[in-house]
Amino acid sequence: MADPGLASPAGAGSGRADAAPAAAAAAAVPLAPAAAAAHTRLVGCACIVASAAGFGAMPILAKLAYAEGVDLPSMLFLRFALAGVLMAVLMRLRGMRWPHGRTLLLLVAMGSLGYVGQSFCYFAALQHATAGLTALLLYLYPAIVTVLAAILTRRRLSLLRLLAVAAALLGSGLAIGGSLAGSPLGILLGVAAAMIYSIYILVGERVTPLAGAMPSSTVIMLAAAAVFGLMAFSQGAALPASPVAWAAIGGIALLSTVVAMITFFAGMARLGAADAATLSTLEPLVTVILAAVFLGEQVGGWQLAGGAIILAAVIVLARSQPATQ
């Protein structure tokens, strides 16, 4: 008996041509969402790495500004004022709308209360505890964010994700190094800085998608600038008086504020607050590396080990799946 396909070549070819794409499409449908989710996570991780690089460079640039006679309130005012004005201009050029209503109020609170409160507690803690202990207490925030986010959203945390958070905290402690001495007041202020920053991140996770990363960052910067400006000029501002000082302040405003904040919010929108906070533990590693390159500071074996642990935690989170409900 003749093969029907040989009796009707056109029909056979058409059938195979139709069947092949249909089979391929059927096979591709389940993979498309997974591939899209993986791409989204990779983009989110890249954004947080860029943010960590920007924030990690800030202590180096701040040291240069301090050496040129710029005081802390003036530096913080110029940081947010310059960044906020630049962002406002960019928003105008791109025709972006300003946030309004409840969203605007929350963003103003994030800048005027969140950033200012965290900065006050952090720098006050430095007066009652060593820099190493203060920095380590601040980097409790990834663990705090992870726990609070899980409670608020009722997400289950996998053992792998919890281990990644613990490893990132351990790695941060080793990378920061130094003495860990401090008074109870210093410890309390350090924990308060971490808690305020954790709340800031969790609020930002909910508010930023409503306004967008750029408008949200702009409002936060301008609100923080207003408060720091009052602080700076009430006690006599020490503005930059040399090209080096202005270059350092410009770097802080552009790299460590505009780029760092926008990429953080963009990454958090793709990863969630918990994973974004954990990946941000790359910041002290970036600071240690830049301090060694530009300031000639020594890097010890424990710091290298801490950096390796942080990188391992970052790789684990980058390759992991989003937290399940």
C-alpha positions as CSV (number, residue, x, y, z in Angstrom):
1,M,0.0,0.0,0.0
2,A,1.3,3.4,-1.0
3,D,2.3,5.9,1.7
4,P,-0.2,8.7,1.8
5,G,2.6,11.1,2.2
6,L,4.2,9.9,-1.1
7,A,0.8,10.1,-2.8
8,S,0.4,13.7,-1.8
9,P,3.7,15.4,-1.5
10,A,2.3,18.9,-1.0
11,G,0.0,17.7,1.8
12,A,2.8,15.9,3.5
13,G,5.1,18.8,3.3
14,S,2.4,21.1,4.6
15,G,1.6,18.8,7.4
16,R,5.2,18.5,8.5
17,A,5.8,22.3,8.1
18,D,2.7,23.0,10.3
19,A,3.6,20.3,12.8
20,A,7.2,21.4,13.4
21,P,6.5,25.1,14.3
22,A,3.5,24.0,16.4
23,A,5.7,21.5,18.3
24,A,8.4,24.1,18.8
25,A,5.9,26.7,19.9
26,A,4.4,24.3,22.4
27,A,7.8,23.5,23.8
28,A,8.8,27.1,24.0
29,V,5.7,28.4,25.8
30,P,6.6,26.9,29.2
31,L,10.2,28.2,28.9
32,A,9.4,31.8,27.9
33,P,8.2,33.0,31.4
34,A,11.2,31.3,33.1
35,A,13.7,32.8,30.6
36,A,12.0,36.2,31.1
37,A,12.2,35.9,34.9
38,A,15.8,34.9,34.7
39,H,16.6,37.9,32.5
40,T,14.8,40.2,34.9
41,R,16.8,38.9,37.8
42,L,20.1,39.3,35.9
43,V,19.2,42.9,35.0
44,G,18.2,43.6,38.6
45,C,21.5,42.1,39.9
46,A,23.4,44.3,37.5
47,C,21.6,47.4,38.7
48,I,22.3,46.6,42.4
49,V,26.0,45.9,41.5
50,A,26.2,49.4,39.8
51,S,24.5,50.9,42.9
52,A,26.9,49.2,45.2
53,A,29.8,50.5,43.2
54,G,28.4,54.0,43.4
55,F,27.7,53.9,47.2
56,G,31.0,52.1,47.8
57,A,33.0,54.9,46.2
58,M,31.4,57.5,48.5
59,P,33.7,57.1,51.5
60,I,36.8,57.6,49.2
61,L,35.3,60.7,47.7
62,A,34.2,62.0,51.1
63,K,37.8,61.6,52.5
64,L,39.0,63.8,49.6
65,A,36.4,66.4,50.4
66,Y,37.1,66.3,54.1
67,A,40.8,66.8,53.4
68,E,40.0,70.0,51.4
69,G,38.1,71.5,54.4
70,V,34.5,70.5,53.6
71,D,32.5,69.6,56.7
72,L,29.8,66.9,57.0
73,P,26.6,68.9,56.9
74,S,27.8,71.0,53.9
75,M,28.9,67.8,52.1
76,L,25.5,66.1,52.6
77,F,23.6,69.3,51.6
78,L,25.7,69.7,48.4
79,R,25.4,65.9,47.7
80,F,21.6,65.9,47.6
81,A,21.1,69.5,46.3
82,L,23.3,69.0,43.2
83,A,21.9,65.5,42.6
84,G,18.3,66.7,43.1
85,V,18.7,69.7,40.7
86,L,20.4,67.5,38.1
87,M,17.6,64.9,38.3
88,A,14.9,67.6,38.1
89,V,16.5,68.9,34.9
90,L,16.6,65.4,33.5
91,M,12.9,64.9,34.4
92,R,12.0,68.2,32.7
93,L,13.9,67.2,29.5
94,R,12.3,63.8,29.4
95,G,8.8,65.2,30.1
96,M,8.4,63.1,33.2
97,R,5.6,63.9,35.7
98,W,6.2,64.7,39.4
99,P,4.7,62.4,42.0
100,H,1.6,63.8,43.7
101,G,-0.7,63.1,46.6
102,R,0.1,60.4,49.1
103,T,3.0,59.1,47.0
104,L,4.7,62.5,47.1
105,L,4.3,62.7,50.9
106,L,5.8,59.3,51.4
107,L,8.8,60.1,49.2
108,V,9.3,63.4,51.0
109,A,9.2,61.5,54.3
110,M,11.8,59.0,52.9
111,G,14.2,61.8,52.2
112,S,13.6,64.2,55.1
113,L,13.1,61.5,57.8
114,G,14.6,58.3,56.4
115,Y,17.8,59.5,54.9
116,V,18.4,62.2,57.5
117,G,17.5,60.0,60.4
118,Q,19.7,57.2,59.2
119,S,22.6,59.6,58.6
120,F,22.2,61.2,62.0
121,C,22.2,57.8,63.9
122,Y,25.1,56.5,61.9
123,F,27.4,59.5,62.4
124,A,26.3,59.9,66.0
125,A,27.2,56.2,66.6
126,L,30.7,56.9,65.3
127,Q,31.2,59.1,68.4
128,H,30.4,56.3,70.7
129,A,31.7,53.2,68.9
130,T,34.5,52.3,66.6
131,A,34.1,52.7,62.8
132,G,34.3,48.9,62.4
133,L,31.4,48.2,64.8
134,T,29.3,51.1,63.5
135,A,29.6,49.9,59.9
136,L,29.0,46.3,60.9
137,L,25.8,47.3,62.8
138,L,24.6,49.2,59.7
139,Y,25.0,46.1,57.6
140,L,22.6,44.3,59.7
141,Y,20.0,45.9,57.4
142,P,19.9,43.1,54.8
143,A,18.9,40.6,57.5
144,I,16.4,43.0,58.9
145,V,14.9,43.7,55.5
146,T,14.7,40.0,54.7
147,V,12.9,39.1,57.9
148,L,10.5,42.1,57.8
149,A,9.8,41.5,54.1
150,A,9.0,37.9,54.7
151,I,6.6,38.8,57.6
152,L,4.9,41.6,55.7
153,T,4.4,39.7,52.4
154,R,4.1,36.2,54.0
155,R,6.8,34.8,51.8
156,R,8.6,31.6,52.6
157,L,12.3,32.0,52.9
158,S,14.4,29.0,51.6
159,L,17.3,27.7,53.6
160,L,19.6,28.8,50.7
161,R,18.4,32.4,50.8
162,L,18.8,32.5,54.6
163,L,22.3,31.1,54.3
164,A,23.1,33.7,51.6
165,V,22.0,36.5,53.9
166,A,24.1,35.1,56.8
167,A,27.1,34.7,54.5
168,A,26.8,38.3,53.3
169,L,26.6,39.6,56.8
170,L,29.7,37.5,57.8
171,G,31.6,38.7,54.7
172,S,30.7,42.3,55.4
173,G,32.1,41.9,59.0
174,L,35.4,40.5,57.7
175,A,35.7,43.0,54.9
176,I,35.1,46.0,57.2
177,G,37.5,44.7,59.8
178,G,38.9,46.9,62.6
179,S,38.1,47.0,66.3
180,L,34.5,46.2,67.3
181,A,34.4,48.2,70.6
182,G,31.6,50.5,71.5
183,S,29.4,51.8,74.3
184,P,25.7,50.7,74.7
185,L,24.6,54.0,73.3
186,G,26.9,53.5,70.3
187,I,25.4,50.1,69.7
188,L,21.9,51.4,70.1
189,L,22.5,54.2,67.6
190,G,24.1,51.8,65.1
191,V,21.2,49.4,65.3
192,A,18.8,52.4,64.9
193,A,20.6,53.4,61.7
194,A,20.2,49.9,60.3
195,M,16.5,49.8,61.3
196,I,15.7,53.2,59.8
197,Y,17.4,52.2,56.6
198,S,15.5,48.9,56.5
199,I,12.2,50.7,56.8
200,Y,13.3,53.2,54.2
201,I,14.0,50.3,51.8
202,L,10.7,48.5,52.5
203,V,8.7,51.7,52.0
204,G,10.6,52.4,48.8
205,E,9.8,48.9,47.5
206,R,6.1,49.8,47.7
207,V,6.2,53.5,46.7
208,T,8.8,53.6,43.9
209,P,6.7,51.6,41.4
210,L,3.9,54.1,41.8
211,A,6.1,57.0,40.7
212,G,9.1,55.5,38.9
213,A,12.7,55.2,39.9
214,M,13.8,58.7,38.6
215,P,10.9,60.8,40.0
216,S,11.1,58.9,43.3
217,S,14.9,59.5,43.6
218,T,14.5,63.2,42.7
219,V,11.9,63.9,45.4
220,I,13.9,62.0,48.0
221,M,17.1,63.9,47.1
222,L,15.4,67.3,47.2
223,A,13.7,66.6,50.5
224,A,17.0,65.4,52.1
225,A,18.8,68.5,50.6
226,A,16.3,70.8,52.3
227,V,16.9,69.4,55.7
228,F,20.7,69.1,55.4
229,G,20.7,72.7,54.0
230,L,19.0,74.0,57.1
231,M,21.5,72.1,59.3
232,A,24.5,73.3,57.2
233,F,23.6,77.0,57.1
234,S,22.4,77.2,60.6
235,Q,25.9,76.4,61.9
236,G,27.9,78.1,59.1
237,A,28.4,76.1,55.9
238,A,32.0,75.1,54.9
239,L,31.6,75.0,51.2
240,P,34.3,73.6,48.8
241,A,37.1,76.1,48.1
242,S,39.3,74.2,45.7
243,P,38.9,72.3,42.4
244,V,39.7,69.0,44.1
245,A,36.9,69.6,46.7
246,W,34.4,70.4,44.0
247,A,35.4,67.4,42.0
248,A,35.0,65.2,45.0
249,I,31.5,66.7,45.8
250,G,30.6,66.3,42.1
251,G,31.6,62.7,42.1
252,I,29.5,62.1,45.3
253,A,26.5,63.8,43.7
254,L,26.7,62.1,40.3
255,L,28.1,58.7,41.0
256,S,27.3,58.0,44.7
257,T,23.8,59.6,44.6
258,V,22.2,59.9,41.1
259,V,23.6,56.7,39.7
260,A,23.6,54.8,42.9
261,M,20.0,55.7,43.9
262,I,18.4,55.2,40.5
263,T,20.0,51.8,39.9
264,F,19.1,50.7,43.5
265,F,15.4,51.4,43.0
266,A,15.5,49.9,39.5
267,G,17.2,46.8,40.8
268,M,14.8,46.5,43.8
269,A,11.8,46.7,41.5
270,R,13.1,43.6,39.7
271,L,14.5,41.6,42.8
272,G,12.5,42.7,45.8
273,A,13.7,44.5,48.9
274,A,15.3,41.5,50.6
275,D,17.5,40.4,47.7
276,A,18.4,44.0,46.8
277,A,19.5,44.7,50.3
278,T,21.6,41.5,50.5
279,L,23.3,42.2,47.2
280,S,24.1,45.7,48.5
281,T,26.7,44.1,50.9
282,L,29.0,44.5,47.9
283,E,29.4,48.1,49.0
284,P,32.1,47.6,51.7
285,L,34.0,45.3,49.3
286,V,34.0,48.1,46.7
287,T,35.2,50.6,49.4
288,V,38.0,48.3,50.5
289,I,39.2,47.8,47.0
290,L,39.1,51.5,46.1
291,A,40.8,52.5,49.3
292,A,43.6,50.1,48.5
293,V,43.9,51.4,44.9
294,F,43.5,55.2,45.5
295,L,44.4,55.7,49.1
296,G,47.1,53.1,49.5
297,E,45.3,51.3,52.4
298,Q,46.4,47.8,53.1
299,V,44.1,44.8,52.4
300,G,44.5,41.9,54.8
301,G,43.8,38.3,54.4
302,W,40.5,38.4,56.4
303,Q,39.3,41.2,54.2
304,L,40.0,39.1,51.1
305,A,38.2,36.2,52.7
306,G,35.2,38.5,53.5
307,G,35.1,39.7,49.9
308,A,35.1,36.2,48.6
309,I,32.2,35.2,50.9
310,I,30.2,38.3,49.8
311,L,30.8,37.4,46.1
312,A,29.7,33.8,46.8
313,A,26.5,35.1,48.4
314,V,25.9,37.4,45.5
315,I,26.3,34.6,43.0
316,V,23.9,32.4,44.9
317,L,21.2,35.0,45.0
318,A,21.7,35.9,41.3
319,R,21.2,32.3,40.3
320,S,18.3,31.6,42.7
321,Q,14.6,31.8,42.0
322,P,12.5,34.6,43.5
323,A,11.0,33.9,47.0
324,T,7.8,31.9,46.9
325,Q,4.5,33.0,48.4
